[in-house]
Amino acid sequence: MMFKMMRTYTSKDVDMLVAASTIIESAIAHKHFLISKRSSWADPYFSNLKNRIDTSIHQYLGVDSARQVRESTQLVLGLQKQALEKLSEVKVQISEDFKRYKARRDEVLNQLGLISYLPAARKGDQEALINLLYQFKLSLTPSLMAEIINKGTDAVLLNQVASYATILKEGNVQQENKKGNRKEITAATITEFNDLYETVISICKIASKFFKDEPHIKDQFNFSKIKKAINNHAQSAPKSGPATP
C-alpha cells in the first residue's frame, strides 16, 4: 500500500502558508529585539524563512498568486475591521438616542441585526459579520433610516455600513478565487510545508514568551488567531435575499 504523506497542521495549505508569512513579517518588524534575545535568529534568518514561505505559496498557487493572495487577504481583513468599527458607531448612537424609549431601542437594534450577530462578529466570526451586514442593509428601510437620522445618527454612516455587505462578500469571493488556483501537491511539497509550519510554530511559542508583557505584539505571534482571521467563510455568505435572523 502506498504511503500517504500527512500534514502536521489541520488548516488549508494556503491559509497555513499565508498565516506563516504574516507572522514572519511581524518577526522581521521586531527582529532587533528578537535577535537580542536569541542570536540564532540573526540576519538573514527571518528574511530567508520569509522567502521560503512565499516561494512555497508562489509554486503552490501559480504565477503571481502569492502577492494576489496576500493582497486579497489583507483587503478582507481590512474590510472586516472597518465594518465592525462603523457598526459599533451606529450601535452606540442608536442606544443613546433611543435610551428613553427602551422598547423601541431594542426593536431597532434587533431589526438591524446588532443584537443577534454583533457579539459573535466582534469575536472574529466572519459568517456572523456577513449575516449582520446583510440584515442591516435589507432592514434599513427609508422610514427606519429617517427615524434613526432624525434622532441624531448621520446618514453617511448608515449608508457606509449598508454598503459593506456587498463589498465584503465580493472581497471574500476574490480571496477564495485566488486560493482556488492550486497545483498538484507532491510528498516533497508536503514535507516542506510541514517543516515551515513547525518552524513558524516554534517561533510563535518563543516570541510569545518574549512579548508576554506586550499583548498587542504577542497576538502577532498567535498562529491560531492569525489563521482564524485569514480562514474566512465566504461560501456560507448569503447569495441573495435577507439574512436569517
Disulfide bonds with the S-S distance in Angstrom:
none
